[in-house]
Amino acid sequence: SKSLSAKVVRKGLKPALIAIDEVRGKLGAAPRAADGYVENIDLTRLPGYMMEIAGEALHPEYNEAALAWLSNRMRQNWSEGRFASAIVRESDGALAGIFTYVLQPDGLAQVLQLFAKNRQAAQRVVPHLLKHAYDAGAIRLSGRIEQRCVQQLVAQHCALEYRRQLVLFHAKQTALLNHVLRGEALLSGLDGEWWMMF
């Protein structure tokens, strides 16, 4: 399990804010992996899995060329970091979720993506992320929270910290805006210009 660190959780957060919060945790004893298993993948293979994970949720439509460009740019920005991208499968082989992070020299694993197919699948995805990062040498995690994973992060004794981080988005269709405001859109650190800040 993970040791708790002294962090403050702001109460009464709306779903729209939960989606852009950050989670930080200090890894103590080695996290235990859940059922299922992990397959390391190249980031450019993400489009083949994203549609199945997202289902009907609003999500970016990636393509391999764009992800190859993005991967190269991020590696330039984080030249000393080690990148990891993996899918998590159920014991029967069904897709449960995906995670991507970059491990920095100071032991901080900056989680760029953490998506689970549903809240039940998050029970496998989150523990596998924690163990994967721990085995790679991480001592802390930081990244945006996807709603489907919030409950499992708490169950894994992650200390959640609200950090005010503004997101600017625009859409002509009100329905699209509402998806984002309700925290229903699957957006991550790979989307927009967030990854350029590091």
C-alpha positions as a Python dict, from the first residue, in 0.01 Angstrom:
ca = {
    (1, 'S'): (0, 0, 0),
    (2, 'K'): (99, 364, -14),
    (3, 'S'): (187, 584, 279),
    (4, 'L'): (-25, 894, 323),
    (5, 'S'): (136, 1232, 283),
    (6, 'A'): (-4, 1548, 436),
    (7, 'K'): (-218, 1698, 167),
    (8, 'V'): (-538, 1897, 176),
    (9, 'V'): (-848, 1792, -13),
    (10, 'R'): (-1079, 2076, -103),
    (11, 'K'): (-1437, 1972, -32),
    (12, 'G'): (-1733, 2025, -257),
    (13, 'L'): (-1549, 2007, -587),
    (14, 'K'): (-1772, 1999, -889),
    (15, 'P'): (-1724, 1716, -1140),
    (16, 'A'): (-1580, 1962, -1389),
    (17, 'L'): (-1295, 2042, -1153),
    (18, 'I'): (-1230, 1683, -1051),
    (19, 'A'): (-1128, 1610, -1408),
    (20, 'I'): (-845, 1864, -1396),
    (21, 'D'): (-720, 1809, -1042),
    (22, 'E'): (-383, 1660, -972),
    (23, 'V'): (-294, 1363, -758),
    (24, 'R'): (30, 1331, -572),
    (25, 'G'): (132, 1043, -353),
    (26, 'K'): (448, 941, -178),
    (27, 'L'): (512, 576, -250),
    (28, 'G'): (605, 380, 59),
    (29, 'A'): (593, 0, 58),
    (30, 'A'): (572, -163, -283),
    (31, 'P'): (218, -132, -421),
    (32, 'R'): (41, -459, -488),
    (33, 'A'): (-70, -530, -842),
    (34, 'A'): (-433, -618, -898),
    (35, 'D'): (-570, -898, -1113),
    (36, 'G'): (-502, -874, -1483),
    (37, 'Y'): (-176, -785, -1649),
    (38, 'V'): (14, -502, -1819),
    (39, 'E'): (144, -477, -2176),
    (40, 'N'): (399, -205, -2250),
    (41, 'I'): (323, -31, -2578),
    (42, 'D'): (459, 246, -2794),
    (43, 'L'): (259, 566, -2764),
    (44, 'T'): (182, 561, -3136),
    (45, 'R'): (-34, 251, -3083),
    (46, 'L'): (-275, 447, -2864),
    (47, 'P'): (-541, 506, -3135),
    (48, 'G'): (-606, 132, -3153),
    (49, 'Y'): (-717, 127, -2790),
    (50, 'M'): (-859, 471, -2720),
    (51, 'M'): (-1194, 417, -2892),
    (52, 'E'): (-1266, 104, -2691),
    (53, 'I'): (-1170, 270, -2363),
    (54, 'A'): (-1369, 587, -2430),
    (55, 'G'): (-1691, 425, -2545),
    (56, 'E'): (-1946, 705, -2589),
    (57, 'A'): (-1737, 961, -2396),
    (58, 'L'): (-1596, 1265, -2574),
    (59, 'H'): (-1229, 1202, -2649),
    (60, 'P'): (-951, 1312, -2885),
    (61, 'E'): (-923, 1129, -3216),
    (62, 'Y'): (-554, 1046, -3228),
    (63, 'N'): (-358, 922, -3527),
    (64, 'E'): (-17, 758, -3537),
    (65, 'A'): (158, 1042, -3721),
    (66, 'A'): (41, 1305, -3471),
    (67, 'L'): (137, 1088, -3176),
    (68, 'A'): (481, 1018, -3324),
    (69, 'W'): (537, 1394, -3356),
    (70, 'L'): (405, 1455, -3003),
    (71, 'S'): (620, 1177, -2860),
    (72, 'N'): (933, 1325, -3017),
    (73, 'R'): (854, 1674, -2889),
    (74, 'M'): (791, 1550, -2535),
    (75, 'R'): (1116, 1356, -2534),
    (76, 'Q'): (1293, 1678, -2630),
    (77, 'N'): (1124, 1864, -2344),
    (78, 'W'): (1192, 1582, -2096),
    (79, 'S'): (1530, 1478, -2230),
    (80, 'E'): (1632, 1325, -1896),
    (81, 'G'): (1298, 1151, -1835),
    (82, 'R'): (1205, 790, -1902),
    (83, 'F'): (875, 739, -2081),
    (84, 'A'): (637, 452, -2021),
    (85, 'S'): (307, 373, -2188),
    (86, 'A'): (106, 59, -2123),
    (87, 'I'): (-234, -98, -2152),
    (88, 'V'): (-391, -295, -1871),
    (89, 'R'): (-590, -608, -1951),
    (90, 'E'): (-833, -811, -1743),
    (91, 'S'): (-738, -1171, -1662),
    (92, 'D'): (-942, -1284, -1963),
    (93, 'G'): (-756, -1047, -2196),
    (94, 'A'): (-1026, -779, -2218),
    (95, 'L'): (-898, -422, -2230),
    (96, 'A'): (-930, -245, -1892),
    (97, 'G'): (-743, 82, -1945),
    (98, 'I'): (-424, 262, -2032),
    (99, 'F'): (-162, 479, -1866),
    (100, 'T'): (132, 689, -1982),
    (101, 'Y'): (388, 864, -1766),
    (102, 'V'): (737, 1011, -1774),
    (103, 'L'): (969, 937, -1482),
    (104, 'Q'): (1191, 1231, -1399),
    (105, 'P'): (1535, 1203, -1234),
    (106, 'D'): (1400, 1331, -899),
    (107, 'G'): (1164, 1032, -876),
    (108, 'L'): (850, 1218, -983),
    (109, 'A'): (637, 1022, -1227),
    (110, 'Q'): (439, 1276, -1427),
    (111, 'V'): (127, 1087, -1534),
    (112, 'L'): (22, 1204, -1879),
    (113, 'Q'): (-269, 964, -1918),
    (114, 'L'): (-472, 748, -1683),
    (115, 'F'): (-789, 609, -1837),
    (116, 'A'): (-1004, 315, -1734),
    (117, 'K'): (-1285, 164, -1938),
    (118, 'N'): (-1519, 204, -1641),
    (119, 'R'): (-1505, 235, -1262),
    (120, 'Q'): (-1482, -140, -1219),
    (121, 'A'): (-1187, -158, -1459),
    (122, 'A'): (-1018, 120, -1261),
    (123, 'Q'): (-974, -135, -982),
    (124, 'R'): (-714, -300, -1205),
    (125, 'V'): (-574, 1, -1389),
    (126, 'V'): (-482, 222, -1092),
    (127, 'P'): (-295, -45, -890),
    (128, 'H'): (-103, -153, -1200),
    (129, 'L'): (-1, 208, -1268),
    (130, 'L'): (124, 248, -911),
    (131, 'K'): (323, -76, -921),
    (132, 'H'): (462, -5, -1268),
    (133, 'A'): (583, 340, -1162),
    (134, 'Y'): (721, 207, -832),
    (135, 'D'): (915, -69, -1007),
    (136, 'A'): (1059, 195, -1242),
    (137, 'G'): (1189, 394, -944),
    (138, 'A'): (913, 650, -883),
    (139, 'I'): (862, 793, -536),
    (140, 'R'): (581, 1034, -625),
    (141, 'L'): (304, 1061, -883),
    (142, 'S'): (146, 1370, -1027),
    (143, 'G'): (-120, 1410, -1292),
    (144, 'R'): (-477, 1491, -1381),
    (145, 'I'): (-754, 1272, -1247),
    (146, 'E'): (-1008, 1106, -1474),
    (147, 'Q'): (-1341, 1063, -1294),
    (148, 'R'): (-1356, 688, -1340),
    (149, 'C'): (-1032, 653, -1141),
    (150, 'V'): (-1102, 885, -847),
    (151, 'Q'): (-1259, 626, -615),
    (152, 'Q'): (-980, 374, -675),
    (153, 'L'): (-710, 635, -614),
    (154, 'V'): (-866, 699, -274),
    (155, 'A'): (-889, 324, -209),
    (156, 'Q'): (-515, 299, -280),
    (157, 'H'): (-451, 565, -11),
    (158, 'C'): (-347, 831, -258),
    (159, 'A'): (-346, 1177, -100),
    (160, 'L'): (-540, 1405, -333),
    (161, 'E'): (-439, 1767, -362),
    (162, 'Y'): (-649, 2031, -533),
    (163, 'R'): (-433, 2256, -745),
    (164, 'R'): (-591, 2541, -934),
    (165, 'Q'): (-514, 2480, -1299),
    (166, 'L'): (-715, 2661, -1562),
    (167, 'V'): (-808, 2502, -1891),
    (168, 'L'): (-917, 2706, -2191),
    (169, 'F'): (-1142, 2532, -2440),
    (170, 'H'): (-1382, 2641, -2711),
    (171, 'A'): (-1654, 2470, -2912),
    (172, 'K'): (-1939, 2602, -3120),
    (173, 'Q'): (-2165, 2319, -3004),
    (174, 'T'): (-2300, 2363, -2652),
    (175, 'A'): (-2326, 1986, -2608),
    (176, 'L'): (-1949, 1953, -2646),
    (177, 'L'): (-1886, 2228, -2392),
    (178, 'N'): (-2120, 2059, -2145),
    (179, 'H'): (-1931, 1730, -2175),
    (180, 'V'): (-1613, 1904, -2065),
    (181, 'L'): (-1781, 2110, -1792),
    (182, 'R'): (-1936, 1797, -1640),
    (183, 'G'): (-1599, 1622, -1639),
    (184, 'E'): (-1719, 1360, -1887),
    (185, 'A'): (-1461, 1421, -2159),
    (186, 'L'): (-1150, 1202, -2161),
    (187, 'L'): (-881, 1469, -2181),
    (188, 'S'): (-525, 1419, -2066),
    (189, 'G'): (-180, 1571, -2051),
    (190, 'L'): (-131, 1472, -2414),
    (191, 'D'): (-402, 1713, -2524),
    (192, 'G'): (-370, 2086, -2570),
    (193, 'E'): (-48, 2263, -2468),
    (194, 'W'): (-12, 2132, -2109),
    (195, 'W'): (287, 1911, -2194),
    (196, 'M'): (481, 2215, -2318),
    (197, 'M'): (506, 2361, -1966),
    (198, 'F'): (778, 2118, -1857),
}
